[in-house]
Amino acid sequence: MPKMELIFKLLIFIPLFFQCGQKVKVLKEQTQSPKTVTEKIEPKLRDTFITINVGNVRCDLAFPDSGTTFKGNILLLQGYDFPKEDWCRKAPQLCKEAAKRGYVMIMPGMGKSVYADTFFAETAPMYRQYPLRRDLCKVLFPYLSKNYNLLLEEQSNYVLGLSSGARGAALLVLEEPKLFSAAGLLSGDYDQLGIPKDVIMNYYYGKYEQNKKRWKEIDNIITLIDEWKTPVYIGHGTLDVVVPHAQSKQLNDSLKTRLNKEDLIFNEPVMGHDYKYWGSETLPVLDFFEKHPKK
């Protein structure tokens, strides 16, 4: 090969060699795992209490003062036809202690909702004006995340419900297992098959005798129990004459083989279905929540 031709080929090949090497280096850098950065996102408001209207839901937001370290959010779900303000008014120790510890309280007004996801042809007209569970998941939660930096997946989020609100809380953690770090369920009902004569359930889901399959498969926590992953504090007074204590015992027994001991607590004091009992659970529930921060 003539000398000049050899020199010419080398001049073409050498730059290509280095260019290919650079491309390989870039590709290696791009395939490396990105560094994860954990950023604590604060709520946009402090030192205030506000009421907002989002879709079909009217919701109170109670923020801790600016001198308190933000710990997370507590979604507070009321019982059937209970005003959203009742818990803070009739068992004020919960809201005071939560604010003191640095939690934002989110209190939607659900009226006579049974926390179902949809209406049925048999649902009595009187119930169609009240929010569904999807109004929380699809409308309220995204709105709070976007506008107030609340209920973000990076935060420690908890849900606490009483009576039918406990049923709602259970359904939410089944539907949104990544959103909630722990749940508190007080005096709730979780298996409508165990209460076939319940007037509200019959008005909502249709008469039990004609709709047994629906009662078993739709919004039934016990039927869906294999999907449960969330740490939970269950409480129910043994003197409860409104919601059978057996409902909470059944839930606890169903979760024993699915959760670790530290992730499942069942408290069954000799108390009734009232704010005296629910207020007494303030410290145990909040302490349980603090043992289960966002991981």
N, C-alpha and C positions, 0 to 999 in steps of 0.2 A: 504494500500500500504506500503510495507516495506520501512523503513527510507532510506536505501542506494539507493533504486530505485528512490525515490523522489528527492534526492540530485542529482543523475545522470541526470535526466530529466531537472532539473533547470539549471544545468551547460550547457546543450545544448541550451535551450530556451533563456536564458539571452543574449548571444552574438548575436543571430539571431534578437532579439528585437532591440538592438542598431544598428545593421547593417541596418535593414529596416528603422529605423528612419533616419539614415544617407542618405539612398537613397531618401527618401521623401524630405529631406532638399535640396539635390542636384537638384532634379527635380524642386522644387520651384524656386531655383536660376536660372535655365536654362529657365524657362518660363517667367521670368521677362523681361519687355521691355528693349532692349539694349539702352544705352545712345548714343544719337546722337552727333557727334562732327563735327562742321562746320569748315572746313579748307579752307583758302583762297589760292588757287593754282595760283602761278605766272607763266607767260610765261617763256620759257627757254632762250630767248634772249632779250637783251636791246640795246639801242644806235645803231641801225643798220637798214638797208633796204636791203632785199634780194629778189631774184626771184627764185622760185622753179618750177620744172616740175613734176606734179603728174598725171599719166595716160594721159588723153587727155587735161589736163588743165595746162596752164602756169599761175602762180600766184605770185603777188607781196605781200610782207609782210613788213609793216612799223611799227617799234616798237618805243614806247616812250623812252625817255632817262632814265637812271637808277635812277635819282633823283626824278622821278615822280611816284606818287602812282598809281598802276595799277587799273583801274576801270572796264575794260572789253574789248570785241572785237566788232568791227564793220565790217560786211561783206558788201562790196561796190560792187553793181552790175551795170554794164554799160548798155547803150542802144544798139540798133541794130547796129553792125559794128563799135562801138566806141572802140578805143584802151583802154586797162585797165588803162593806165597812165593819160587819159584825165582829169579826175575829179581833180586830184592833180595839174595838169598843168594849166588848164583853170579856175578852181575855187579853187585856193590854200588855201583859208581861211578855207575850210573844213578840209583838212589834217593837217594843222598847228594847228588849234584849237583842233582837236581830239587828236593829239599827246600831246599838252599842258595839256589836261585834263586827260591823262593817258590811252588812248585807243589804242589798236593794230588795225591797218587797214589791212584788208584782201581783196585783189583786184584781183579776177580771170579774165583772159581774155576769154571772151565768144564768141567773133567774131560775126557772124550772127545768133547766137542761139536765139530761141524764148522761151527758158527755158522749153521746153516740156520734158516729161519723156521718150518718145520713138519716133522712126521713124515709118512712115507708108509706105505702098506700093506706095502711091501717092506722098510722099515727094520728092521734086526735088533733084537730085543728088548733087547739089552744097551745100546743107545744111547738108549733112551727115558727113562732115568733122569737124563740130563744136560740142562743148560739149552739152550734154543733162543735164537735171536737176539731173538725177541719178549720173552723174559724180561728181557732188558736194556732194550730200548726201551720196553716197555709197563709194566714193573714196577719194575725197579731204578732207572732214570733218574728217573722221577717221584718215587720215594721219596726219593732223594738231594736232589732239588731242594726238596722240601717240608720235609724234616727237617734238612738240613745246609747249605742254600744252595749246593749243588754242581751243576755241569752246567746252570746257568741260561743261557739264550740270550744274556744280557747279558755273560757272562764269556767269556774266551778258553779254549776247550775243545779238547783235542787227543786223538788216539787213536794209540797205538803198539802194534803187534802183531808177534809173531815166529812163523814157521812157519804153522800153521793159524790162529793169532791174527792174522797179517797178512791172511789171507783174510777173517777176521771184521771187521777194521778197514776193509777195502775195502768190504765189504757195508754196514757201518754208515754210512760217509760217503755212499754212494749213497742210503741210506734216510733219513738225517738230514742233508742238506746244509747246513741252517741252524744246526745245533747245533755242528758241528766246524769250527774255523778252519783246521786242517791235519792231515795224517796222516803217520805213519811206518810203512812196511811193510818188514819184514826177512824174507828167506828164505821168502816165501809162494808159494802156488799160487792162480791166478786163473781158470784155464780148465780145467775138468775134462775137456773133450773132448781135451785134450792128454795126459791121463794115464788112458786108458780101462781100464788094468789095475790101477789103484790099488785096493787091497783095501778100504780104509776107505770110499772113495766108492761102491764096489759094494755094500758092506754097508748103506750109508746110503740112497743114492738108488735102489737096485735095480740089477740087472746092466745093464751098459752096452748090450749088444746088444738087450735088450728095452725099454730106456728112453732111447733116444738123444735124443728130443725133450725129455725132462725134463732130461737132462744139459746140453743146449744152452740151454734157456730158464730154468731155475730156478737161482737163486743163482750164475749164471755172470757174473763181473765183465766179461769181455771182451764178452759178448753185450750187456751193459747199459752199455757204455763211453760211449755218446753222452750219458748222463745225468750223467757225471762233471763236477764243478765245483770240487772241493776241492784246494788245493795239497798236494803229496805228495812225500815223500822215500822213494825206493825203494832198498833195499840187498839184495844177494845175493852170497854168495861163489861164485866160479867153481869151487871144489873141492867144492861141496855134492853129496853122494851120496844125500841123503834127499829133497830137493825139487829138481827140475831148475831150474838157473839160467835156462833158456830161458823159464820161466814169468814171471819178473820182467822179462826183456828184452822179452817180448811185451807186457806191460803198459806198459812205458816207451814202446815204439814206438807203441802205440795212443794214448797220451796226448800225444805230441809235437805233434800238430796241434790239440790241444784246450786246452792250457795254455801260459801264457807261460813263458819260460825260467827266470825267477826263481821260478816256482811248481812246477817239476818238476826234481828231482835224481835221478840214477841212479848209485849207487856199486856197483862190482863188483870188490871186492878179491880177491886170490888167497887165499881163506880157506874154511873149511868151514861146517858146520851145527852150531854150538855156541856156548856162552856166551863163549868167547874172542872170536869174531867179533862177537856181538851187543853185548858190553860195549864193544868198540872203536868202536861207532857212537854212544855216549852223547853226546859233545860235538857232533858234526855234526848229529844229530837235534834236540837241544835248541836249538842255534843256529838251525836251520831253523824250528823252532816260534816262536822269539822274533822272527823276521822276518815272522811272519804272525799278529799279534794280532787280536782281534775288532775289526772295523771298525764 
